Amino acid sequence: MSVDKMNVPNMLEFLRFMNELKHLKRQGWVLKNIEQPETVAGHMYRMAVMSLLLPVDSKIDRIRCMELSLVHDMGESIIGDITPYCGVPREEKLKRERAAIEKLASLAGAEAGEKITALFSEYESQETEEAKFVKELDHLDLLLQAREYEQKGHSDLNEFFRLQFQHPTTMALSQQVMDDHNATKSVKNGDAETPAK
């Protein structure tokens, strides 16, 4: 698209919505009374960065994973972060997300808008290897964030340590996080072995 065909006001409006994500706190952590919880943009950013950890010889497209990571929660800039605890049925949440994505796509311009819509549909359908991997990144970031809050003294986060992973990369990373979590629990419960003298 040439510069003279850009709808600059619409694109700036799109970017203003993206700014909302920089300040939108992840609702799950708010409900857990976490002070200064991560934002939706922070969550999406780390997922995109985690895509770089895929081995170079992987059959999964790392760039596609980065794109999916950056789009998967984009609609929350309009509808907010709806968690399972919000009482909104899954189908209704998806309906709201689709409407939000359509609005954002209309502001982003034809080319970018089509890309955003296609990426969101790909992620939601969970049919490609990239979409499946990014779903695991979504869960891995949740696990990492729970562990980081746990290390800062927050308790009652055990529900976030029950996630399952299939891809070798996410399995290896999550296993280490789980080992650290379990070791911390053992120490707190007094189960740690007393060092030999």
Buried (B, 14 or more C-beta within 10 A) or exposed (E): EEEEEEBEEBBEBBEEBBEBBEEBBBBBBEEBEBEEBBBBBBBBBBBBEBBEBBEEEBEBBBEBBBBBBBBBBBBBBBBBBBBEEEEBEEEEBBEBBBEBBBBBBBBBBEEBBEBBBEBBBBBBEEEBBBBBBBBBBBBBBBBBBBBEBBEEEBEEBEEBBEBEBEBEBBBEBBEEBBEEBEEBBEEEEEEEEEEEE
